[in-house]
Amino acid sequence: MKKYYNTHIHLFHELCAPFGFYGRPLFPFVEKIVYFQKIRRGLIWILEHVNIFNTFDKANKLAAMLNIAGHETQEDIFLNLASNYQDFPEMRFCALSIDFDYMSAGEPLMNYPTQLYELSVLAYKYPKQILPFVCIDPRRKQGQDLRAFAKYYIQEKGFVGFKMYPALGYFPFDPALYEFYDYAEKNRIPIITHCDRGGLYYQGETTSQHLRPRHLKDHPLEIYTRQKFIDDNEKRLERIDGYPAPTRMRDITHQQGENKRIDLYLKSFKDEEMPRFKDNFTDPAAFREVLKIFPKLKLCFAHLGGAEEITKANNNKQSWSTEILKLIRTYPNVYADISYTLHDKNTHRFLFDAIKKKEDPKEDTSKKILFGTDYFLVAREENETTLVRTFIDELNSCGGDLFDQIASINPQQFLFDGKDSDDRDSESPTRKTSPVKPVSPIDVEVVSESIKAQVKLVLGSIKSLSQSE
């Protein structure tokens, strides 16, 4: 039976996200009170009955989001997702975890290592359906440590790929990521990066940290000083504008390396407050610097730039979407997914044009577009079942097996170099042995003391509320 792939879904729940998740003045308060299930159920009921004649108006969309995100485990969310794919029993799902710990929106009740542990348990339980991705952030690990972190989750935990979310506060060309890129490129491991002006973003202040990262200030940059790396990459480094000649790379100082990095940052820097500043992190042009050094990197730009950028492209204006298509045509392993964006019918002409095969191979991008929905975040726009069926019907009206191309053939090439995904079952450690121990939603051995204090506060409030009733 043919296998299909939804390359972009999320299974994290509210315990994984900080209280300031949405970044709006009223929401931190709302986010706290909805932890009380009776209040949540009441709020959902009100939203669902604001307009009883429209089952998917804005109020109902918000109710759907509250309902899904309020599940207590990632498994609950996954089972809700799977119930929407009765027409595709062989559907596989790329579960993209997100590291919220450095977005400056408050501490989540469940920190990122615990989110990953819960996801690894789930991937072990549903090995045929869940393809887990680990989120990479240069503020958690850097250089060789980040390389070891990435390698551990791929080789020891059986994760399939990596998720990046630069809008949470870092640049893709940060040299702290280069060891990670080197590992991903050499081992042909896929990376999916957020690329839409919407979504989550870093909520702290715009400071010098964004131009001069503290995590790189006090130690040499391995990428510039390590002999073996230079020897292996001289030819690629020759092509990078502004870098010293390869013979001088061996002697480059930390300060010279830092000055080069600052120059790159300044190309993207705009003197703007958040949330607009985060567009500097997300702009696909920032990845040009990365792809010059790692041209064979397997990289997918999520959302194909987003609906706002596609609208610009439809009006013949320069946009992130057109920049992504240029990168797809330039580099052999660059892809884009259509997650979230596919809900907006105004984007379909542009999407279908990218999906359909072109006679000119230099213009053809049909083998580089991937199906994805961005469940459960897209629930605020459309029910998953309706979203998928409507899109497939419109796509198939263009002729050919276009859905098979973007949901089966292309993802299998991106994820597994065209091999059957089931082949990994015999190789992955998570398919041979179960995780070391069972995990609870709050793992006291992982969660920090400050987070445990928040947990006790919330649980205590729930207990008091129950006793008063």
BAGUTOR-365258 format. One line per 10 residues: for each residue z, x, y of N, C-alpha, C. Coordinates in steps of 0.05 Angstrom, whole numbers. Layout:
N
Z X Y Z X Y Z X Y  ...
END
This chain:
469
0 17 -24 0 0 0 0 18 25  -16 10 45 -18 26 69 8 26 85  15 48 95 40 51 110 34 49 140  52 35 154 50 32 183 74 44 196  71 52 222 93 65 236 96 54 264  120 46 270 128 41 298 141 66 307  127 82 324 137 109 331 158 109 353  167 86 362 185 87 385 204 63 384  227 66 372 248 45 373 275 59 377  295 43 386 322 53 390 342 36 374
362 49 364 383 35 348 411 39 360  413 54 381 440 58 393 451 31 404  477 29 403 490 4 413 507 11 437  522 -9 447 536 -6 472 558 16 471  570 20 448 590 41 447 578 69 452  552 72 447 539 98 451 532 103 480  531 82 496 521 84 524 545 84 543  544 99 565 566 99 585 568 73 599  591 68 612 595 43 627 575 40 650  566 63 662 547 62 684 518 63 674
513 53 651 487 55 637 464 45 655  467 23 669 445 12 684 443 21 713  464 33 723 463 45 749 462 26 772  472 2 769 472 -17 791 500 -25 797  506 -31 823 534 -35 832 550 -55 815  538 -78 808 553 -98 795 556 -92 765  537 -78 754 536 -75 725 559 -61 712  571 -39 724 594 -27 711 616 -47 705  621 -67 723 641 -87 718 632 -106 695  606 -114 696 596 -132 676 597 -118 649
590 -92 648 589 -78 623 617 -77 610  638 -75 627 665 -74 616 673 -101 604  668 -123 619 678 -149 610 663 -159 585  638 -150 582 623 -160 559 632 -147 533  650 -128 534 661 -117 509 679 -138 496  689 -157 512 704 -179 500 684 -199 489  685 -203 462 664 -218 449 663 -247 458  686 -259 464 686 -287 473 672 -290 500  678 -270 517 664 -270 544 635 -266 540  627 -247 523 599 -242 517 585 -267 507
597 -280 487 584 -304 476 581 -325 497  601 -328 514 599 -348 535 577 -342 555  575 -316 562 554 -308 581 526 -312 569  523 -305 544 498 -309 530 491 -339 529  510 -356 524 505 -385 523 496 -395 550  509 -386 571 501 -395 598 473 -386 605  466 -361 598 440 -350 604 418 -366 589  424 -373 564 405 -387 547 401 -415 556  420 -426 571 417 -454 580 412 -457 609  405 -435 623 398 -437 651 372 -454 654
354 -450 635 329 -466 635 323 -473 607  330 -496 598 327 -503 570 298 -509 563  280 -511 583 252 -516 578 235 -491 575  248 -468 580 234 -442 578 251 -423 561  243 -418 537 260 -402 519 257 -372 523  239 -364 542 238 -335 547 234 -330 577  250 -344 594 251 -337 622 269 -313 626  274 -304 651 290 -280 656 318 -282 645  330 -305 647 358 -309 637 359 -305 607  339 -317 593 338 -314 564 332 -286 555
316 -272 571 311 -244 565 336 -227 566  352 -232 587 377 -217 590 396 -225 567  396 -250 560 413 -259 537 405 -244 512  379 -241 507 369 -227 484 379 -198 483  377 -185 507 387 -157 509 417 -155 503  432 -173 514 461 -173 510 468 -177 480  453 -195 468 458 -202 440 452 -178 422  430 -165 426 422 -142 409 440 -118 414  444 -111 439 459 -87 446 489 -90 438  497 -115 436 525 -120 429 532 -117 400
513 -111 383 519 -106 355 538 -82 352  555 -82 333 576 -62 331 566 -36 317  544 -37 302 534 -14 289 503 -12 292  493 12 288 464 16 289 450 1 266  465 -2 244 453 -17 221 448 -46 228  467 -58 243 463 -86 251 437 -88 268  433 -69 286 409 -70 303 384 -65 287  386 -47 268 362 -42 251 355 -66 234  374 -80 223 368 -104 207 356 -126 224  365 -128 249 353 -147 267 323 -139 273
318 -113 277 291 -104 281 273 -109 257  283 -102 233 267 -105 208 259 -134 203  276 -152 212 270 -181 207 246 -190 222  237 -175 242 213 -182 258 187 -172 245  189 -157 223 165 -145 211 160 -155 183  163 -180 178 157 -192 152 128 -188 145  110 -187 165 82 -184 160 75 -155 153  94 -137 157 89 -108 152 112 -96 136  114 -103 110 137 -93 94 137 -63 91  115 -49 96 113 -20 94 117 -6 121
127 -21 141 130 -9 168 153 11 167  148 35 178 168 56 182 175 56 212  200 64 218 209 64 246 220 91 254  208 102 276 219 127 287 243 119 305  267 125 295 292 118 310 299 140 329  295 136 355 299 157 375 327 155 386  344 174 379 371 174 391 369 184 419  389 178 436 390 187 463 417 199 469  417 223 481 441 237 489 449 228 517  469 210 519 478 200 545 499 217 558
509 238 544 533 251 552 531 266 579  506 272 588 503 288 612 489 273 635  487 247 633 472 232 654 490 224 678  515 232 677 534 227 699 537 197 705  539 182 684 543 153 688 570 144 675  587 164 670 612 158 657 610 166 627  633 168 614 634 176 586 630 151 568  613 153 548 610 131 529 634 129 511  639 106 499 661 104 480 655 119 454  629 122 447 621 138 424 603 160 435
612 185 432 596 207 443 571 213 426  554 231 435 529 235 422 531 246 393  548 265 388 550 274 360 557 252 340  574 233 349 581 210 332 557 191 329  542 187 350 518 171 348 499 183 327  496 209 328 478 223 309 489 220 280  515 221 277 526 219 250 521 191 239  525 171 255 520 144 246 490 140 239  472 152 255 444 150 249 437 165 223  449 188 218 443 202 193 452 187 169
474 173 171 484 155 149 463 133 144  453 122 166 434 100 164 407 109 152  398 133 160 373 144 149 376 150 119  400 157 111 405 162 82 403 135 67  413 114 79 414 88 66 387 75 65  370 80 86 343 67 87 322 89 90  319 106 70 302 130 72 272 123 75  263 100 65 235 93 67 228 81 94  248 72 109 242 57 133 250 72 159  271 88 158 281 100 183 274 130 183
260 138 205 253 165 210 268 174 234  291 188 231 309 194 254 299 218 271  303 215 297 296 236 316 322 245 331  326 271 334 349 281 348 342 287 377  359 279 396 353 283 424 361 311 433  344 323 449 348 351 458 354 351 488  376 365 495 383 367 523 393 396 528  381 411 547 389 439 551 417 443 562  430 421 570 458 424 579 478 423 556  469 414 533 486 414 509 485 441 496
461 451 491 457 477 478 434 491 493  433 518 492 412 533 505 403 555 487  378 564 491 368 588 478 370 587 448  381 608 436 384 610 407 402 589 396  423 581 412 441 560 403 426 534 400  408 528 419 393 503 418 373 504 394  362 527 390 344 530 367 359 524 341  383 535 338 399 531 314 407 501 311  413 488 334 420 460 334 396 443 324  372 449 334 348 434 326 342 439 297
344 464 288 338 471 261 358 457 241  383 455 249 403 443 232 396 414 226  389 399 247 383 370 242 357 366 227  338 384 230 313 381 215 316 390 186  328 413 182 329 424 155 353 416 138  375 410 151 399 403 137 404 373 136  396 359 157 401 330 159 377 313 154  353 326 151 329 310 145 318 294 167  324 302 193 312 288 215 282 295 217  266 278 228 237 281 228 226 295 253
239 290 275 229 301 300 250 301 322  240 306 347 258 309 370 251 289 392  271 280 406 268 262 429 276 278 454  260 276 475 268 288 501 268 266 522  287 268 540 290 248 562 296 263 588  275 277 599 280 293 623 292 278 646  286 252 649 297 237 671 327 236 672  340 244 650 370 244 649 381 269 663  363 287 674 373 307 691 364 336 686  340 340 675 331 368 671 300 370 672
290 394 676 261 398 677 252 407 649  228 397 641 217 406 615 212 436 613  206 449 636 200 477 636 224 495 639  248 484 637 273 500 637 271 521 615  274 547 621 272 567 600 293 565 579  315 550 584 335 546 564 323 530 540  300 517 544 287 502 523 267 518 507  260 542 516 237 556 504 242 564 475  265 571 467 271 577 439 267 552 422  275 529 432 271 504 418 241 498 415
226 501 437 197 497 436 184 515 415  192 540 415 181 559 396 186 550 367  210 541 362 216 531 335 199 506 328  197 487 347 182 463 342 152 469 338  141 487 354 113 493 351 107 507 325  122 527 318 117 542 293 120 525 268  138 505 269 143 488 246 129 461 248  112 457 269 96 433 272 114 408 271  136 409 285 154 386 286 149 370 312  145 344 310 138 327 333 160 323 353
152 322 378 170 316 401 159 291 415  177 272 420 169 249 437 186 250 462  172 251 485 186 253 511 181 227 527  202 218 540 200 195 558 181 202 581  163 183 587 145 187 610 138 161 623  156 151 639 153 126 654 171 127 677  163 117 700 181 118 724 205 100 720  204 81 702 227 64 696 245 76 675  263 61 665 281 70 644 307 83 655  320 98 639 345 110 646 340 134 664
361 142 679 358 166 696 385 178 702  385 203 710 409 217 718 421 204 742  447 198 741 459 182 763 478 198 780  479 224 776 495 241 794 480 247 820  491 264 836 478 272 861 457 293 857  436 293 874 417 315 873 429 339 886  433 360 870 447 384 880 431 409 872  442 432 880 429 458 873 428 462 843  444 447 828 443 450 799 415 444 788  400 427 802 374 419 792 353 441 798
359 459 817 341 481 822 352 507 810  378 509 807 390 534 797 411 526 776  403 519 752 421 509 732 444 528 726  468 517 726 492 534 722 492 546 694  480 532 674 481 541 647 464 566 643  447 574 663 431 598 660 440 620 679  461 615 694 468 633 716 481 659 706  498 657 686 515 679 679 508 695 655  485 691 643 477 707 620 447 712 620  438 734 608 409 740 608 393 718 595
368 715 604 350 695 593 336 707 568  343 697 545 332 708 520 301 708 521  289 688 533 260 685 533 247 709 546  261 722 566 249 744 581 257 771 570  278 773 555 289 799 548 285 806 518  282 787 501 281 793 472 255 804 464  256 829 453 232 844 446 213 829 428  223 817 406 205 804 387 190 781 399  203 766 416 189 743 428 166 752 445  170 773 460 149 784 477 126 794 460
132 809 439 111 820 422 94 798 409  107 776 402 93 754 388 76 737 408  82 739 434 70 720 453 56 733 476  48 758 474 36 772 496 10 758 506  -7 750 487 -32 737 495 -27 711 510  -8 696 501 -3 670 514 9 675 542  27 695 544 40 700 569 20 711 590  -2 724 581 -22 733 599 -35 711 614  -36 687 603 -50 664 615 -33 649 635  -8 657 638 10 642 656 9 653 684
0 638 703 -2 648 731 25 656 741  26 680 753 51 688 766 69 705 749  66 705 722 83 722 705 75 751 708  93 770 705 86 798 705 68 804 681  54 827 682 38 835 660 55 839 635  44 834 611 60 836 587 75 862 584  63 885 593 77 910 590 102 912 606  104 896 628 128 896 645 148 875 636  140 857 618 158 836 610 183 847 596  180 869 583 202 881 568 225 889 587
217 896 612 237 907 630 245 887 652  236 862 650 242 842 671 272 837 673  282 836 697 311 831 700 317 802 700  343 796 697 352 769 698 344 756 725  348 771 747 342 760 774 312 754 777  295 771 766 266 765 767 259 740 752  271 738 728 267 714 712 276 689 726  300 691 739 310 668 754 292 661 777  282 681 791 264 675 814 239 661 805  229 669 782 205 655 772 211 626 765
234 622 753 242 594 747 245 577 772  257 589 792 261 574 818 234 567 830  215 586 828 188 580 839 176 556 824  179 555 798 168 532 783 182 506 791  209 507 795 223 483 803 214 473 830  209 492 848 202 484 875 175 469 876  157 475 856 132 461 855 136 431 850  157 424 836 162 396 830 183 384 849  197 400 864 220 390 880 211 373 903  224 350 907 221 333 930 249 326 940
252 326 966 278 322 978 284 292 978  291 281 954 296 252 952 322 248 936  334 226 941 358 218 927 350 206 900  369 205 881 365 190 857 363 160 865  348 143 851 334 149 826 306 161 829  295 163 854 267 173 856 265 202 849  286 218 854 284 247 848 278 251 818  288 233 801 284 238 772 254 237 764  237 227 782 208 228 776 199 257 774  212 276 788 205 304 786 210 314 758
231 304 745 237 313 718 216 302 698  206 277 704 190 262 684 160 267 687  151 275 710 123 279 716 110 295 693  89 285 680 76 299 658 64 326 666  59 330 692 48 355 701 68 378 696  94 371 695 115 392 690 111 404 662  99 388 643 95 399 616 70 418 615  54 419 636 32 438 636 43 466 633  65 472 647 77 499 645 86 504 617  96 484 603 105 487 575 82 492 557
61 475 560 38 477 542 21 502 546  23 515 570 10 540 573 22 561 555  48 559 550 62 579 533 61 570 504  63 544 499 63 533 472 40 513 468  15 523 467 -8 505 468 -11 488 442  2 495 421 -1 480 396 23 462 391  40 458 412 64 441 409 55 412 403  69 400 384 64 371 378 81 355 398  67 342 417 81 329 439 69 302 444  86 281 445 77 254 451 90 244 477
73 236 496 83 224 521 88 194 516  113 186 516 119 157 511 110 140 534  102 116 528 94 95 547 68 100 561  54 122 555 29 130 568 32 129 599  55 137 608 60 138 637 72 112 649  70 90 634 82 65 644 62 47 659  69 22 662 51 2 674 45 9 703  64 19 718 60 26 746 38 47 749  39 67 732 19 88 733 -8 79 723  -9 61 704 -34 51 694 -47 34 715
-32 19 731 -43 4 753 -57 22 773  -45 45 778 -58 65 796 -84 74 784  -84 80 758 -108 89 744 -130 68 745  -122 42 742 -142 20 743 -155 18 771  -140 28 791 -151 28 819 -163 54 826  -170 70 806 -183 96 809 -166 116 826  -140 114 823 -122 133 836 -111 153 816  -104 177 825 -91 196 808 -64 185 798  -59 188 773 -34 177 762 -24 193 739  1 188 731 12 201 707 -5 195 683
-15 170 681 -31 162 658 -56 178 655  -70 182 677 -94 199 676 -88 228 670  -65 237 681 -56 265 675 -50 268 645  -38 248 633 -32 249 604 -58 250 588  -77 234 595 -103 234 581 -117 262 583  -114 274 607 -125 301 610 -112 321 591  -85 319 589 -71 337 571 -78 332 542  -82 306 535 -91 299 508 -118 312 501  -136 312 520 -163 323 516 -162 354 516  -142 365 528 -141 394 531 -127 408 508
-105 396 498 -89 408 477 -91 393 451  -93 407 428 -99 395 403 -77 376 392  -52 380 399 -30 365 388 -15 348 408  -28 341 430 -15 323 450 -24 295 445  -5 276 445 -9 248 439 4 231 461  1 205 459 16 186 476 21 161 460  44 149 464 49 122 452 48 101 474  46 76 465 42 54 483 67 36 485  89 47 476 114 31 475 122 20 502  134 -3 502 142 -18 526 118 -27 543
100 -8 549 77 -14 566 60 -36 554  59 -38 527 42 -58 515 50 -87 521  74 -92 531 82 -119 537 67 -131 561  58 -112 579 44 -121 603 14 -123 599  4 -147 599 -24 -152 593 -43 -139 614  -32 -133 637 -48 -121 658 -55 -92 650  -41 -81 631 -46 -53 622 -66 -52 598  -72 -75 586 -87 -75 561 -115 -64 564  -128 -69 585 -155 -58 589 -155 -27 587  -136 -16 601 -133 14 601 -125 24 574
-106 10 561 -97 18 534 -119 17 514  -134 -6 514 -155 -10 494 -178 11 499  -182 18 524 -203 38 529 -195 65 518  -169 71 519 -159 97 508 -160 97 478  -156 73 466 -155 70 437 -182 70 424  -202 58 438 -229 56 426 -243 83 426  -258 88 405 -272 113 402 -295 116 422  -297 140 433 -319 146 453 -341 162 439  -365 159 448 -387 174 437 -385 203 444  -375 209 468 -372 237 477 -345 247 466
-345 266 447 -320 276 436 -301 288 456  -312 298 478 -295 310 499 -278 289 514  -288 264 513 -274 242 527 -257 225 508  -261 229 482 -249 212 462 -219 218 459  -202 197 460 -173 199 456 -164 181 434  -183 169 419 -176 148 400 -157 157 378  -158 183 371 -141 193 350 -114 203 359  -108 199 385 -84 210 397 -65 188 409  -71 163 404 -54 141 414 -38 129 392  -12 125 396 6 116 376 18 89 382
22 73 362 35 47 365 65 51 367  78 36 385 107 35 388 114 12 405  139 2 403 146 -21 420 169 -16 439  186 4 434 210 9 450 232 -12 445  232 -23 420 254 -40 413 280 -24 416  302 -35 425 307 -62 432 305 -66 463  299 -44 477 298 -45 506 276 -64 516  254 -67 500 233 -85 508 240 -114 504  263 -120 492 271 -147 487 275 -163 513  279 -148 535 282 -162 561 256 -172 571
234 -164 558 207 -173 566 195 -193 546  200 -189 520 187 -206 501 201 -203 474  202 -225 458 212 -223 431 194 -205 414  207 -188 397 192 -168 382 169 -179 365  175 -201 351 154 -213 334 130 -222 350  136 -236 372 114 -246 389 99 -223 403  114 -203 412 102 -180 425 81 -167 406  89 -162 382 72 -147 363 48 -164 355  53 -189 348 30 -207 339 10 -211 362  20 -215 386 1 -220 409 -15 -195 414
-3 -172 413 -17 -147 419 -38 -142 397  -31 -146 372 -49 -141 350 -74 -159 352  -69 -185 358 -91 -204 360 -110 -195 382  -100 -187 405 -117 -179 427 -132 -153 421  -118 -134 407 -130 -109 400 -153 -113 380  -148 -129 360 -168 -134 340 -193 -148 350  -189 -162 372 -212 -176 384 -232 -156 395  -224 -131 398 -242 -110 409 -260 -99 387  -255 -107 362 -272 -99 339 -261 -74 326  -267 -71 300 -258 -48 285 -229 -50 276
-220 -30 261 -192 -29 251 -175 -13 271  -173 -22 295 -159 -7 316 -129 -5 311  -118 -27 301 -89 -26 296 -83 -6 274  -99 -6 253 -95 14 232 -96 42 243  -114 46 262 -117 73 274 -92 81 288  -80 64 305 -57 73 322 -31 69 307  -29 52 286 -4 47 273 -2 60 245  -24 71 236 -23 83 209 -35 111 209  -60 114 216 -74 139 214 -63 159 234  -63 152 260 -54 170 281 -25 179 277
-6 160 273 22 168 270 27 187 246  12 181 224 16 198 200 7 227 206  -14 229 222 -23 256 230 -3 269 249  7 254 268 27 265 288 53 273 274  62 256 256 89 260 244 88 280 221  67 277 204 67 292 178 41 307 173  25 312 194 0 326 190 -18 312 170  -17 285 170 -34 269 153 -24 265 125  -2 277 118 9 274 91 25 247 89  29 239 64 44 214 59 74 219 67
85 200 82 113 204 91 132 205 68  125 192 46 143 192 23 146 220 10  128 238 16 129 265 5 154 280 14  164 272 38 187 286 49 213 278 34  213 256 19 237 247 5 247 268 -15  229 282 -28 237 302 -48 245 328 -35  239 332 -8 245 357 5 270 355 23  276 331 33 297 328 52 325 327 39  343 344 49 370 344 38 384 317 40  378 301 61 391 275 64 382 255 42
360 261 28 351 244 7 364 251 -20  376 275 -21 388 285 -46 418 280 -47  431 284 -24 460 281 -24 467 263 0  488 248 -4 497 230 18 512 247 38  516 236 63 532 250 83 559 256 72  572 276 84 597 287 73 619 266 71  621 248 90 642 228 90 632 202 103  645 180 98 638 155 112 644 158 142  631 142 158 636 144 187 644 117 198  663 117 216 670 92 229 657 92 257
655 69 270 643 68 296 655 88 316  681 93 313 694 113 330 705 134 312  693 158 311 702 180 293 722 197 309  747 196 302 768 209 317 766 239 316  752 250 296 749 279 295 727 289 314  711 271 324 689 280 341 693 271 370  703 247 374 706 236 401 727 251 417  721 257 442 740 272 459 765 255 465  785 270 475 810 256 481 807 235 503  790 242 523 786 223 545 773 197 535
754 200 516 740 177 505 759 161 488  776 174 472 795 160 456 814 144 473  821 155 497 838 140 515 825 114 525  799 116 530 784 92 538 783 71 516  779 81 491 779 64 468 805 49 466  828 63 468 854 51 466 858 30 488  848 36 512 850 17 534 835 -9 528  810 -6 519 794 -30 513 806 -46 491  814 -32 469 825 -46 446 852 -59 453  867 -45 470 892 -57 479 888 -82 495
867 -82 512 861 -106 528 852 -129 511  836 -122 490 827 -143 472 851 -155 457  870 -138 449 893 -148 434 910 -166 452  913 -158 478 929 -174 497 916 -201 502  889 -200 504 875 -225 509 877 -244 486  876 -233 461 879 -249 437 906 -262 435  927 -246 442 954 -256 440 959 -278 461  946 -275 485 950 -295 506 937 -321 498  916 -319 481 903 -344 473 918 -358 451
END
